[in-house]
Amino acid sequence: MKKCRKIVKDNISAKGRHLASIHGAKFIEVSASLNHMVADLFVLLIGHLHESEQRGRDPRLPAERRVNPLQSNQLTSSSKSIINSNVVNTSKILTVTKANFSKFLKKHFKRVSQVNDQLC
């Protein structure tokens, strides 16, 4: 990844690996300028978003604000009103997030076939 520029890679990689291990995440070193591992990162990100959607949770919310849809029927009406006043509807967020992510990708990236067609 040191093709055209010198990067102090060892220290940055060590910090990244350390942060990933603290948060229980996978560390992937990518280079957008060289298009190195970008597709792998994208696939990993989409997989995690899909898993979060299957669980019915928004991974951006702290654990104490996440609501399990299967357990919400067991709450009393008074506890539901307290929880609903403090919790965001995660299913709505996931739908909006997917739509915005899709718009972002369409705006900033082209399919390889479209790029090749323009070059010819």
C-alpha positions in Angstrom: 0.0 0.0 0.0 3.0 2.3 -0.2 2.7 2.8 -3.9 3.0 6.6 -4.3 3.2 8.0 -0.8 4.9 7.2 2.4 2.5 6.3 5.2 3.5 5.8 8.8 1.6 2.6 8.7 2.8 0.6 11.7 1.6 3.1 14.3 -1.8 3.7 12.6 -2.3 0.0 12.0 -1.5 -0.8 15.7 -4.0 1.8 16.9 -6.6 0.5 14.5 -6.1 -3.1 15.6 -6.2 -2.1 19.2 -9.5 -0.2 18.8 -11.0 -3.1 16.9 -10.1 -5.6 19.6 -11.5 -3.3 22.3 -14.8 -3.0 20.5 -14.9 -6.7 19.4 -14.8 -5.6 15.7 -12.9 -6.9 12.8 -9.9 -4.8 11.6 -9.5 -4.4 7.8 -6.9 -2.1 6.4 -8.1 -0.5 3.2 -6.8 2.0 0.6 -9.5 3.8 -1.3 -6.9 5.4 -3.6 -5.5 2.0 -4.6 -8.9 0.3 -4.4 -7.3 -2.3 -2.0 -9.8 -4.3 0.1 -12.6 -1.8 -0.5 -14.9 -4.4 -1.9 -14.2 -6.7 1.1 -15.0 -3.9 3.5 -18.2 -3.2 1.7 -19.4 -6.8 1.8 -18.5 -7.0 5.5 -20.4 -3.8 6.2 -23.5 -4.9 4.3 -23.4 -8.2 6.2 -23.3 -6.5 9.6 -26.2 -4.2 8.6 -28.2 -7.2 7.4 -27.5 -9.1 10.7 -28.6 -6.0 12.7 -31.8 -5.8 10.7 -32.5 -9.5 11.2 -32.2 -8.9 15.0 -34.5 -5.9 14.7 -32.0 -3.6 16.3 -30.2 -0.4 15.4 -26.5 -0.9 16.2 -26.0 2.8 16.6 -28.1 2.9 19.7 -26.6 2.2 23.2 -27.6 -1.2 24.6 -29.9 0.4 27.2 -32.0 2.1 24.5 -32.4 -0.9 22.2 -35.8 -2.6 22.2 -36.2 -6.2 21.3 -39.5 -6.4 19.3 -40.2 -9.9 20.7 -40.2 -8.6 24.3 -42.1 -5.4 23.7 -45.5 -7.3 23.9 -44.6 -8.4 27.5 -44.4 -4.8 28.8 -47.3 -3.1 30.7 -48.9 -0.1 29.1 -47.2 2.3 31.6 -43.8 0.9 31.0 -44.4 1.0 27.2 -45.2 4.7 27.4 -42.0 5.4 29.3 -39.9 3.3 26.9 -41.6 4.7 23.8 -40.8 8.3 24.9 -37.1 7.5 25.2 -36.5 5.1 22.3 -36.3 5.6 18.6 -38.2 3.3 16.3 -35.3 1.1 15.1 -37.2 -0.5 12.2 -37.9 2.9 10.7 -34.2 3.9 11.1 -33.0 0.7 9.4 -35.3 1.4 6.4 -34.2 5.0 6.1 -30.6 4.0 6.6 -30.8 1.4 3.8 -32.4 3.9 1.5 -29.9 6.6 2.2 -27.0 4.2 1.8 -28.4 3.1 -1.5 -28.7 6.7 -2.7 -25.1 7.4 -1.6 -23.8 4.4 -3.5 -25.7 5.3 -6.7 -24.6 8.9 -6.5 -20.9 8.3 -5.9 -20.2 4.9 -7.6 -20.8 3.6 -11.0 -21.0 -0.1 -12.0 -17.9 -1.3 -13.8 -19.9 -2.0 -17.0 -21.0 1.6 -17.1 -17.5 2.9 -16.7 -16.2 0.6 -19.4 -19.0 1.7 -21.8 -18.0 5.3 -21.3 -14.3 4.5 -22.0 -15.1 2.9 -25.4 
